[in-house]
Amino acid sequence: MVKIPVYLRDMYDAKHLVQIAESCRGDVDLLCGRYVVDAKSMLGVFSLPTFEQVEIGVGEEAEFVREKLESLNLIRK
């Protein structure tokens, strides 16, 4: 699993992240400290305690996800 740090500023960024995750065939997780939620679930994303220090964990489709996140300026540097 490849971990990509993401930056979510508001609910619109969260919506775009979920849409990117839904386009993947495999599992996509959102990791925030000890919390792990399904990145394909809007409810799961909003259940995170904070949007700081969030990473997306993806398998084979990591390059596709990274390109999509970069195009929306959602990768934390």
N, C-alpha and C positions, 0 to 999 in steps of 0.2 A: 504494500500500500504506500502510495506517494502522498505526503502531506504538503499542502500548499497553504501558506498563511493568507487569509482574506481580511478585507476591511469592509465592514457593513456600516454605512452611515445612517441608513433609515430603512423603512419598510419596503421601499422600492428596490433598494439593493438586495434585500432579502428575497423579494419576489423574483428578481433576475437570477439570483443564485439557485433558487428552487427550479426555475425553468431550465437552467443549464444542467442541473443534476438529473432532472426528469428525462433529458435527451440521452442519457447514458443507459446502456443495457445492464451494467453491473451495479453493485452496491456503491453508494456514495454516502459517506458519513460526514457529519460536522462535529468537530471536537473543540471543546472549550473546557480546559482544565480536566476535571474528572467526569464531565458530562460528554456523552456521545449520543447524538440524535441522527435520525435519518434525514439527509439533506434534501430528499425528495418530498418531504412533508413540511408544508408551511407552518402547521401547528407545532411541529417539532422544532423548527428554527426559532419560532417566537417563544418557545418554552426555555430557551437558553437564558441564564441569569444575566449575561452581558454580551455585547457584540465585540468587546475588546479581546484580543488574544485568541481569536477564533481561527481554526485551521480546517480545511476541507481535505478529507482522506478519500482517495480514489485509486482504483486499480489500473487496469490496462489502458483506460482512456484518459490518462493523466495529461498528455499533450493537448488533446482536444479541449479538455476542461481548462487548462492553463491559458490557451489561446483565447477562449471565450471570456474568461475572467479578465485577461489583459485588455481585451477590446472594450470592456465596460469599466475599466480602471478600478477593479475590485481586489487586486492583489496588494497585500501589505508589503511594503519594502523596508 
